[in-house]
Protein backbone atom coordinates (compact mmCIF):
# COMPACT_ATOMS: atom_id res chain seq x y z
CA UNK A 1 0.00 0.00 0.00
CA UNK A 2 1.02 3.57 -0.39
CA UNK A 3 1.78 4.30 -4.03
CA UNK A 4 0.73 7.94 -3.69
CA UNK A 5 2.54 10.64 -1.75
CA UNK A 6 1.45 14.15 -0.83
CA UNK A 7 3.97 15.57 -3.30
CA UNK A 8 2.75 13.35 -6.15
CA UNK A 9 -0.85 14.39 -5.46
CA UNK A 10 0.10 18.06 -5.44
CA UNK A 11 1.78 17.72 -8.84
CA UNK A 12 -1.03 15.77 -10.55
CA UNK A 13 -2.80 17.72 -13.27
CA UNK A 14 -4.27 15.08 -15.61
CA UNK A 15 -7.86 14.03 -14.73
CA UNK A 16 -8.28 10.33 -13.99
CA UNK A 17 -8.14 7.66 -11.29
CA UNK A 18 -4.90 7.20 -9.39
CA UNK A 19 -4.58 4.07 -7.19
CA UNK A 20 -2.93 4.15 -3.79
CA UNK A 21 -3.40 0.44 -3.08
CA UNK A 22 -5.86 -1.84 -1.27
CA UNK A 23 -8.79 -0.39 -3.21
CA UNK A 24 -8.13 3.28 -2.38
CA UNK A 25 -8.23 5.65 -5.35
CA UNK A 26 -7.92 9.35 -5.94
CA UNK A 27 -10.34 10.42 -8.67
CA UNK A 28 -8.94 13.68 -9.99
CA UNK A 29 -11.18 16.09 -11.92
CA UNK A 30 -8.54 18.76 -12.43
CA UNK A 31 -5.56 20.26 -10.63
CA UNK A 32 -6.39 20.28 -6.92
CA UNK A 33 -9.96 19.07 -7.46
CA UNK A 34 -10.98 15.50 -6.79
CA UNK A 35 -12.31 12.94 -4.35
CA UNK A 36 -11.20 9.83 -2.53
CA UNK A 37 -12.89 6.53 -3.39
CA UNK A 38 -12.66 3.09 -1.84
CA UNK A 39 -13.50 0.17 -4.10
CA UNK A 40 -14.73 -2.85 -2.13
CA UNK A 41 -16.64 -6.03 -2.77
CA UNK A 42 -19.59 -6.79 -0.52
CA UNK A 43 -22.18 -9.54 -0.99
CA UNK A 44 -20.67 -10.37 -4.37
CA UNK A 45 -21.08 -6.81 -5.66
CA UNK A 46 -18.38 -4.25 -6.29
CA UNK A 47 -19.03 -0.84 -4.77
CA UNK A 48 -17.24 2.49 -4.83
CA UNK A 49 -17.52 4.29 -1.50
CA UNK A 50 -16.79 8.01 -1.34
CA UNK A 51 -14.44 9.05 1.46
CA UNK A 52 -14.45 12.80 0.90
CA UNK A 53 -13.01 15.53 -1.26
CA UNK A 54 -9.33 16.03 -1.92
CA UNK A 55 -9.47 19.48 -0.33
CA UNK A 56 -11.16 18.22 2.84
CA UNK A 57 -9.45 14.86 3.36
CA UNK A 58 -5.70 14.34 3.44
CA UNK A 59 -3.96 11.24 2.10
CA UNK A 60 -3.36 9.97 5.64
CA UNK A 61 -7.01 10.52 6.61
CA UNK A 62 -8.20 8.77 3.44
CA UNK A 63 -6.00 5.77 4.26
CA UNK A 64 -7.37 5.68 7.82
CA UNK A 65 -10.97 5.96 6.60
CA UNK A 66 -10.37 3.18 4.07
CA UNK A 67 -8.97 0.92 6.79
CA UNK A 68 -11.95 1.55 9.09
CA UNK A 69 -14.44 1.01 6.26
CA UNK A 70 -12.83 -2.27 5.17
CA UNK A 71 -12.86 -3.43 8.80
CA UNK A 72 -16.59 -2.63 9.16
CA UNK A 73 -17.39 -4.50 5.94
CA UNK A 74 -15.42 -7.53 7.11
CA UNK A 75 -17.39 -7.54 10.38
CA UNK A 76 -20.67 -7.44 8.50
Jmol script that loads the backbone (N, CA, C; Angstrom):
load data "model"
ATOM      1  N   UNK A   1       0.839  -1.185   0.000  1.00  0.00           N
ATOM      2  CA  UNK A   1       0.000   0.000   0.000  1.00  0.00           C
ATOM      3  C   UNK A   1       0.883   1.246   0.000  1.00  0.00           C
ATOM      4  N   UNK A   2       0.331   2.315  -0.477  1.00  0.00           N
ATOM      5  CA  UNK A   2       1.025   3.572  -0.386  1.00  0.00           C
ATOM      6  C   UNK A   2       1.773   3.968  -1.641  1.00  0.00           C
ATOM      7  N   UNK A   3       1.130   3.893  -2.800  1.00  0.00           N
ATOM      8  CA  UNK A   3       1.780   4.300  -4.034  1.00  0.00           C
ATOM      9  C   UNK A   3       1.796   5.819  -4.180  1.00  0.00           C
ATOM     10  N   UNK A   4       0.818   6.489  -3.591  1.00  0.00           N
ATOM     11  CA  UNK A   4       0.731   7.938  -3.686  1.00  0.00           C
ATOM     12  C   UNK A   4       1.477   8.608  -2.532  1.00  0.00           C
ATOM     13  N   UNK A   5       1.957   9.801  -2.795  1.00  0.00           N
ATOM     14  CA  UNK A   5       2.538  10.643  -1.748  1.00  0.00           C
ATOM     15  C   UNK A   5       1.889  12.011  -1.857  1.00  0.00           C
ATOM     16  N   UNK A   6       2.022  12.811  -0.809  1.00  0.00           N
ATOM     17  CA  UNK A   6       1.445  14.150  -0.831  1.00  0.00           C
ATOM     18  C   UNK A   6       2.038  14.981  -1.964  1.00  0.00           C
ATOM     19  N   UNK A   7       3.317  14.819  -2.232  1.00  0.00           N
ATOM     20  CA  UNK A   7       3.966  15.572  -3.298  1.00  0.00           C
ATOM     21  C   UNK A   7       3.454  15.146  -4.681  1.00  0.00           C
ATOM     22  N   UNK A   8       3.283  13.835  -4.879  1.00  0.00           N
ATOM     23  CA  UNK A   8       2.746  13.354  -6.151  1.00  0.00           C
ATOM     24  C   UNK A   8       1.348  13.912  -6.393  1.00  0.00           C
ATOM     25  N   UNK A   9       0.526  13.902  -5.342  1.00  0.00           N
ATOM     26  CA  UNK A   9      -0.845  14.391  -5.460  1.00  0.00           C
ATOM     27  C   UNK A   9      -0.853  15.877  -5.816  1.00  0.00           C
ATOM     28  N   UNK A  10       0.017  16.619  -5.186  1.00  0.00           N
ATOM     29  CA  UNK A  10       0.096  18.062  -5.439  1.00  0.00           C
ATOM     30  C   UNK A  10       0.476  18.356  -6.886  1.00  0.00           C
ATOM     31  N   UNK A  11       1.294  17.503  -7.483  1.00  0.00           N
ATOM     32  CA  UNK A  11       1.784  17.723  -8.843  1.00  0.00           C
ATOM     33  C   UNK A  11       0.904  17.109  -9.934  1.00  0.00           C
ATOM     34  N   UNK A  12      -0.139  16.373  -9.561  1.00  0.00           N
ATOM     35  CA  UNK A  12      -1.027  15.767 -10.550  1.00  0.00           C
ATOM     36  C   UNK A  12      -1.875  16.844 -11.223  1.00  0.00           C
ATOM     37  N   UNK A  13      -1.979  16.770 -12.532  1.00  0.00           N
ATOM     38  CA  UNK A  13      -2.803  17.716 -13.274  1.00  0.00           C
ATOM     39  C   UNK A  13      -3.784  17.020 -14.206  1.00  0.00           C
ATOM     40  N   UNK A  14      -3.461  15.821 -14.648  1.00  0.00           N
ATOM     41  CA  UNK A  14      -4.274  15.083 -15.611  1.00  0.00           C
ATOM     42  C   UNK A  14      -5.457  14.421 -14.904  1.00  0.00           C
ATOM     43  N   UNK A  15      -6.698  14.700 -15.332  1.00  0.00           N
ATOM     44  CA  UNK A  15      -7.858  14.030 -14.729  1.00  0.00           C
ATOM     45  C   UNK A  15      -7.774  12.516 -14.906  1.00  0.00           C
ATOM     46  N   UNK A  16      -8.275  11.783 -13.921  1.00  0.00           N
ATOM     47  CA  UNK A  16      -8.283  10.328 -13.990  1.00  0.00           C
ATOM     48  C   UNK A  16      -8.285   9.717 -12.601  1.00  0.00           C
ATOM     49  N   UNK A  17      -8.178   8.395 -12.557  1.00  0.00           N
ATOM     50  CA  UNK A  17      -8.137   7.659 -11.291  1.00  0.00           C
ATOM     51  C   UNK A  17      -6.708   7.234 -11.010  1.00  0.00           C
ATOM     52  N   UNK A  18      -6.262   7.524  -9.800  1.00  0.00           N
ATOM     53  CA  UNK A  18      -4.902   7.196  -9.389  1.00  0.00           C
ATOM     54  C   UNK A  18      -4.967   6.275  -8.172  1.00  0.00           C
ATOM     55  N   UNK A  19      -4.494   5.025  -8.304  1.00  0.00           N
ATOM     56  CA  UNK A  19      -4.576   4.071  -7.191  1.00  0.00           C
ATOM     57  C   UNK A  19      -3.497   4.312  -6.137  1.00  0.00           C
ATOM     58  N   UNK A  20      -3.890   4.106  -4.890  1.00  0.00           N
ATOM     59  CA  UNK A  20      -2.934   4.145  -3.790  1.00  0.00           C
ATOM     60  C   UNK A  20      -2.633   2.729  -3.316  1.00  0.00           C
ATOM     61  N   UNK A  21      -3.562   1.830  -3.497  1.00  0.00           N
ATOM     62  CA  UNK A  21      -3.401   0.442  -3.075  1.00  0.00           C
ATOM     63  C   UNK A  21      -4.544   0.018  -2.179  1.00  0.00           C
ATOM     64  N   UNK A  22      -4.797  -1.269  -2.097  1.00  0.00           N
ATOM     65  CA  UNK A  22      -5.864  -1.837  -1.268  1.00  0.00           C
ATOM     66  C   UNK A  22      -7.231  -1.234  -1.562  1.00  0.00           C
ATOM     67  N   UNK A  23      -7.476  -0.882  -2.813  1.00  0.00           N
ATOM     68  CA  UNK A  23      -8.787  -0.387  -3.213  1.00  0.00           C
ATOM     69  C   UNK A  23      -8.996   1.107  -3.057  1.00  0.00           C
ATOM     70  N   UNK A  24      -8.007   1.825  -2.558  1.00  0.00           N
ATOM     71  CA  UNK A  24      -8.134   3.277  -2.380  1.00  0.00           C
ATOM     72  C   UNK A  24      -7.670   3.990  -3.648  1.00  0.00           C
ATOM     73  N   UNK A  25      -8.512   4.904  -4.141  1.00  0.00           N
ATOM     74  CA  UNK A  25      -8.228   5.653  -5.352  1.00  0.00           C
ATOM     75  C   UNK A  25      -8.430   7.140  -5.119  1.00  0.00           C
ATOM     76  N   UNK A  26      -7.663   7.924  -5.836  1.00  0.00           N
ATOM     77  CA  UNK A  26      -7.921   9.353  -5.938  1.00  0.00           C
ATOM     78  C   UNK A  26      -8.497   9.583  -7.325  1.00  0.00           C
ATOM     79  N   UNK A  27      -9.718  10.089  -7.389  1.00  0.00           N
ATOM     80  CA  UNK A  27     -10.337  10.418  -8.671  1.00  0.00           C
ATOM     81  C   UNK A  27     -10.173  11.921  -8.866  1.00  0.00           C
ATOM     82  N   UNK A  28      -9.291  12.279  -9.774  1.00  0.00           N
ATOM     83  CA  UNK A  28      -8.942  13.677  -9.991  1.00  0.00           C
ATOM     84  C   UNK A  28      -9.755  14.250 -11.142  1.00  0.00           C
ATOM     85  N   UNK A  29     -10.390  15.408 -10.890  1.00  0.00           N
ATOM     86  CA  UNK A  29     -11.176  16.091 -11.921  1.00  0.00           C
ATOM     87  C   UNK A  29     -10.352  17.168 -12.611  1.00  0.00           C
ATOM     88  N   UNK A  30      -9.403  17.714 -11.920  1.00  0.00           N
ATOM     89  CA  UNK A  30      -8.538  18.761 -12.433  1.00  0.00           C
ATOM     90  C   UNK A  30      -7.484  19.045 -11.376  1.00  0.00           C
ATOM     91  N   UNK A  31      -6.617  19.982 -11.594  1.00  0.00           N
ATOM     92  CA  UNK A  31      -5.559  20.256 -10.631  1.00  0.00           C
ATOM     93  C   UNK A  31      -6.156  20.716  -9.305  1.00  0.00           C
ATOM     94  N   UNK A  32      -5.917  19.946  -8.262  1.00  0.00           N
ATOM     95  CA  UNK A  32      -6.393  20.277  -6.924  1.00  0.00           C
ATOM     96  C   UNK A  32      -7.851  19.971  -6.663  1.00  0.00           C
ATOM     97  N   UNK A  33      -8.538  19.365  -7.612  1.00  0.00           N
ATOM     98  CA  UNK A  33      -9.958  19.070  -7.463  1.00  0.00           C
ATOM     99  C   UNK A  33     -10.180  17.575  -7.672  1.00  0.00           C
ATOM    100  N   UNK A  34     -10.732  16.925  -6.667  1.00  0.00           N
ATOM    101  CA  UNK A  34     -10.983  15.497  -6.793  1.00  0.00           C
ATOM    102  C   UNK A  34     -11.619  14.933  -5.549  1.00  0.00           C
ATOM    103  N   UNK A  35     -11.707  13.607  -5.502  1.00  0.00           N
ATOM    104  CA  UNK A  35     -12.306  12.938  -4.352  1.00  0.00           C
ATOM    105  C   UNK A  35     -11.634  11.595  -4.125  1.00  0.00           C
ATOM    106  N   UNK A  36     -11.757  11.122  -2.904  1.00  0.00           N
ATOM    107  CA  UNK A  36     -11.204   9.827  -2.525  1.00  0.00           C
ATOM    108  C   UNK A  36     -12.301   8.780  -2.645  1.00  0.00           C
ATOM    109  N   UNK A  37     -11.961   7.640  -3.235  1.00  0.00           N
ATOM    110  CA  UNK A  37     -12.890   6.525  -3.388  1.00  0.00           C
ATOM    111  C   UNK A  37     -12.257   5.244  -2.867  1.00  0.00           C
ATOM    112  N   UNK A  38     -13.094   4.418  -2.267  1.00  0.00           N
ATOM    113  CA  UNK A  38     -12.659   3.090  -1.836  1.00  0.00           C
ATOM    114  C   UNK A  38     -13.482   2.075  -2.602  1.00  0.00           C
ATOM    115  N   UNK A  39     -12.823   1.217  -3.346  1.00  0.00           N
ATOM    116  CA  UNK A  39     -13.502   0.169  -4.097  1.00  0.00           C
ATOM    117  C   UNK A  39     -13.448  -1.115  -3.276  1.00  0.00           C
ATOM    118  N   UNK A  40     -14.635  -1.641  -2.935  1.00  0.00           N
ATOM    119  CA  UNK A  40     -14.731  -2.853  -2.130  1.00  0.00           C
ATOM    120  C   UNK A  40     -15.720  -3.811  -2.782  1.00  0.00           C
ATOM    121  N   UNK A  41     -15.663  -5.057  -2.333  1.00  0.00           N
ATOM    122  CA  UNK A  41     -16.642  -6.034  -2.772  1.00  0.00           C
ATOM    123  C   UNK A  41     -17.404  -6.508  -1.550  1.00  0.00           C
ATOM    124  N   UNK A  42     -18.730  -6.409  -1.630  1.00  0.00           N
ATOM    125  CA  UNK A  42     -19.586  -6.794  -0.519  1.00  0.00           C
ATOM    126  C   UNK A  42     -20.788  -7.548  -1.082  1.00  0.00           C
ATOM    127  N   UNK A  43     -21.063  -8.704  -0.534  1.00  0.00           N
ATOM    128  CA  UNK A  43     -22.176  -9.542  -0.988  1.00  0.00           C
ATOM    129  C   UNK A  43     -22.092  -9.834  -2.485  1.00  0.00           C
ATOM    130  N   UNK A  44     -20.874 -10.032  -2.976  1.00  0.00           N
ATOM    131  CA  UNK A  44     -20.670 -10.373  -4.371  1.00  0.00           C
ATOM    132  C   UNK A  44     -20.796  -9.208  -5.332  1.00  0.00           C
ATOM    133  N   UNK A  45     -20.941  -7.993  -4.807  1.00  0.00           N
ATOM    134  CA  UNK A  45     -21.082  -6.811  -5.665  1.00  0.00           C
ATOM    135  C   UNK A  45     -19.954  -5.829  -5.387  1.00  0.00           C
ATOM    136  N   UNK A  46     -19.431  -5.257  -6.435  1.00  0.00           N
ATOM    137  CA  UNK A  46     -18.385  -4.254  -6.294  1.00  0.00           C
ATOM    138  C   UNK A  46     -19.036  -2.889  -6.062  1.00  0.00           C
ATOM    139  N   UNK A  47     -18.479  -2.155  -5.101  1.00  0.00           N
ATOM    140  CA  UNK A  47     -19.026  -0.842  -4.769  1.00  0.00           C
ATOM    141  C   UNK A  47     -17.889   0.164  -4.634  1.00  0.00           C
ATOM    142  N   UNK A  48     -18.163   1.387  -5.045  1.00  0.00           N
ATOM    143  CA  UNK A  48     -17.242   2.487  -4.828  1.00  0.00           C
ATOM    144  C   UNK A  48     -17.829   3.354  -3.723  1.00  0.00           C
ATOM    145  N   UNK A  49     -17.075   3.514  -2.656  1.00  0.00           N
ATOM    146  CA  UNK A  49     -17.525   4.287  -1.497  1.00  0.00           C
ATOM    147  C   UNK A  49     -16.734   5.583  -1.450  1.00  0.00           C
ATOM    148  N   UNK A  50     -17.436   6.710  -1.418  1.00  0.00           N
ATOM    149  CA  UNK A  50     -16.786   8.011  -1.340  1.00  0.00           C
ATOM    150  C   UNK A  50     -16.272   8.276   0.070  1.00  0.00           C
ATOM    151  N   UNK A  51     -15.047   8.764   0.165  1.00  0.00           N
ATOM    152  CA  UNK A  51     -14.440   9.048   1.464  1.00  0.00           C
ATOM    153  C   UNK A  51     -14.225  10.545   1.698  1.00  0.00           C
ATOM    154  N   UNK A  52     -14.575  11.361   0.732  1.00  0.00           N
ATOM    155  CA  UNK A  52     -14.449  12.802   0.899  1.00  0.00           C
ATOM    156  C   UNK A  52     -13.673  13.455  -0.226  1.00  0.00           C
ATOM    157  N   UNK A  53     -13.676  14.777  -0.200  1.00  0.00           N
ATOM    158  CA  UNK A  53     -13.010  15.532  -1.260  1.00  0.00           C
ATOM    159  C   UNK A  53     -11.517  15.618  -0.992  1.00  0.00           C
ATOM    160  N   UNK A  54     -10.778  15.886  -2.032  1.00  0.00           N
ATOM    161  CA  UNK A  54      -9.333  16.029  -1.924  1.00  0.00           C
ATOM    162  C   UNK A  54      -8.967  17.217  -1.045  1.00  0.00           C
ATOM    163  N   UNK A  55      -9.743  18.287  -1.137  1.00  0.00           N
ATOM    164  CA  UNK A  55      -9.466  19.479  -0.328  1.00  0.00           C
ATOM    165  C   UNK A  55      -9.770  19.266   1.147  1.00  0.00           C
ATOM    166  N   UNK A  56     -10.748  18.416   1.454  1.00  0.00           N
ATOM    167  CA  UNK A  56     -11.162  18.221   2.836  1.00  0.00           C
ATOM    168  C   UNK A  56     -10.538  17.040   3.544  1.00  0.00           C
ATOM    169  N   UNK A  57      -9.981  16.102   2.786  1.00  0.00           N
ATOM    170  CA  UNK A  57      -9.453  14.864   3.365  1.00  0.00           C
ATOM    171  C   UNK A  57      -8.026  14.656   2.871  1.00  0.00           C
ATOM    172  N   UNK A  58      -7.102  14.556   3.803  1.00  0.00           N
ATOM    173  CA  UNK A  58      -5.698  14.339   3.436  1.00  0.00           C
ATOM    174  C   UNK A  58      -5.475  12.879   3.040  1.00  0.00           C
ATOM    175  N   UNK A  59      -4.324  12.606   2.486  1.00  0.00           N
ATOM    176  CA  UNK A  59      -3.959  11.237   2.103  1.00  0.00           C
ATOM    177  C   UNK A  59      -3.966  10.325   3.326  1.00  0.00           C
ATOM    178  N   UNK A  60      -3.399  10.778   4.417  1.00  0.00           N
ATOM    179  CA  UNK A  60      -3.359   9.965   5.644  1.00  0.00           C
ATOM    180  C   UNK A  60      -4.765   9.693   6.172  1.00  0.00           C
ATOM    181  N   UNK A  61      -5.628  10.707   6.145  1.00  0.00           N
ATOM    182  CA  UNK A  61      -7.006  10.524   6.607  1.00  0.00           C
ATOM    183  C   UNK A  61      -7.777   9.584   5.692  1.00  0.00           C
ATOM    184  N   UNK A  62      -7.536   9.671   4.387  1.00  0.00           N
ATOM    185  CA  UNK A  62      -8.198   8.770   3.441  1.00  0.00           C
ATOM    186  C   UNK A  62      -7.767   7.328   3.686  1.00  0.00           C
ATOM    187  N   UNK A  63      -6.487   7.121   3.955  1.00  0.00           N
ATOM    188  CA  UNK A  63      -6.002   5.765   4.258  1.00  0.00           C
ATOM    189  C   UNK A  63      -6.634   5.239   5.540  1.00  0.00           C
ATOM    190  N   UNK A  64      -6.744   6.092   6.568  1.00  0.00           N
ATOM    191  CA  UNK A  64      -7.371   5.680   7.825  1.00  0.00           C
ATOM    192  C   UNK A  64      -8.845   5.345   7.611  1.00  0.00           C
ATOM    193  N   UNK A  65      -9.556   6.193   6.863  1.00  0.00           N
ATOM    194  CA  UNK A  65     -10.971   5.961   6.603  1.00  0.00           C
ATOM    195  C   UNK A  65     -11.169   4.674   5.802  1.00  0.00           C
ATOM    196  N   UNK A  66     -10.283   4.405   4.863  1.00  0.00           N
ATOM    197  CA  UNK A  66     -10.367   3.178   4.074  1.00  0.00           C
ATOM    198  C   UNK A  66     -10.171   1.951   4.959  1.00  0.00           C
ATOM    199  N   UNK A  67      -9.216   2.034   5.876  1.00  0.00           N
ATOM    200  CA  UNK A  67      -8.966   0.917   6.792  1.00  0.00           C
ATOM    201  C   UNK A  67     -10.196   0.646   7.655  1.00  0.00           C
ATOM    202  N   UNK A  68     -10.775   1.693   8.220  1.00  0.00           N
ATOM    203  CA  UNK A  68     -11.950   1.553   9.088  1.00  0.00           C
ATOM    204  C   UNK A  68     -13.133   0.997   8.296  1.00  0.00           C
ATOM    205  N   UNK A  69     -13.325   1.474   7.090  1.00  0.00           N
ATOM    206  CA  UNK A  69     -14.436   1.011   6.260  1.00  0.00           C
ATOM    207  C   UNK A  69     -14.275  -0.452   5.884  1.00  0.00           C
ATOM    208  N   UNK A  70     -13.066  -0.853   5.495  1.00  0.00           N
ATOM    209  CA  UNK A  70     -12.833  -2.270   5.173  1.00  0.00           C
ATOM    210  C   UNK A  70     -13.061  -3.158   6.388  1.00  0.00           C
ATOM    211  N   UNK A  71     -12.671  -2.672   7.557  1.00  0.00           N
ATOM    212  CA  UNK A  71     -12.863  -3.431   8.801  1.00  0.00           C
ATOM    213  C   UNK A  71     -14.362  -3.608   9.100  1.00  0.00           C
ATOM    214  N   UNK A  72     -15.143  -2.550   8.926  1.00  0.00           N
ATOM    215  CA  UNK A  72     -16.590  -2.630   9.159  1.00  0.00           C
ATOM    216  C   UNK A  72     -17.253  -3.606   8.184  1.00  0.00           C
ATOM    217  N   UNK A  73     -16.817  -3.583   6.938  1.00  0.00           N
ATOM    218  CA  UNK A  73     -17.385  -4.497   5.937  1.00  0.00           C
ATOM    219  C   UNK A  73     -17.041  -5.940   6.289  1.00  0.00           C
ATOM    220  N   UNK A  74     -15.826  -6.170   6.744  1.00  0.00           N
ATOM    221  CA  UNK A  74     -15.419  -7.532   7.112  1.00  0.00           C
ATOM    222  C   UNK A  74     -16.212  -8.045   8.313  1.00  0.00           C
ATOM    223  N   UNK A  75     -16.612  -7.155   9.207  1.00  0.00           N
ATOM    224  CA  UNK A  75     -17.385  -7.545  10.381  1.00  0.00           C
ATOM    225  C   UNK A  75     -18.865  -7.727  10.070  1.00  0.00           C
ATOM    226  N   UNK A  76     -19.272  -7.273   8.913  1.00  0.00           N
ATOM    227  CA  UNK A  76     -20.665  -7.436   8.497  1.00  0.00           C
ATOM    228  C   UNK A  76     -21.419  -6.180   8.734  1.00  0.00           C
TER     229      UNK A  76
END
end "model"
wireframe off; spacefill off
backbone 0.3
color backbone group
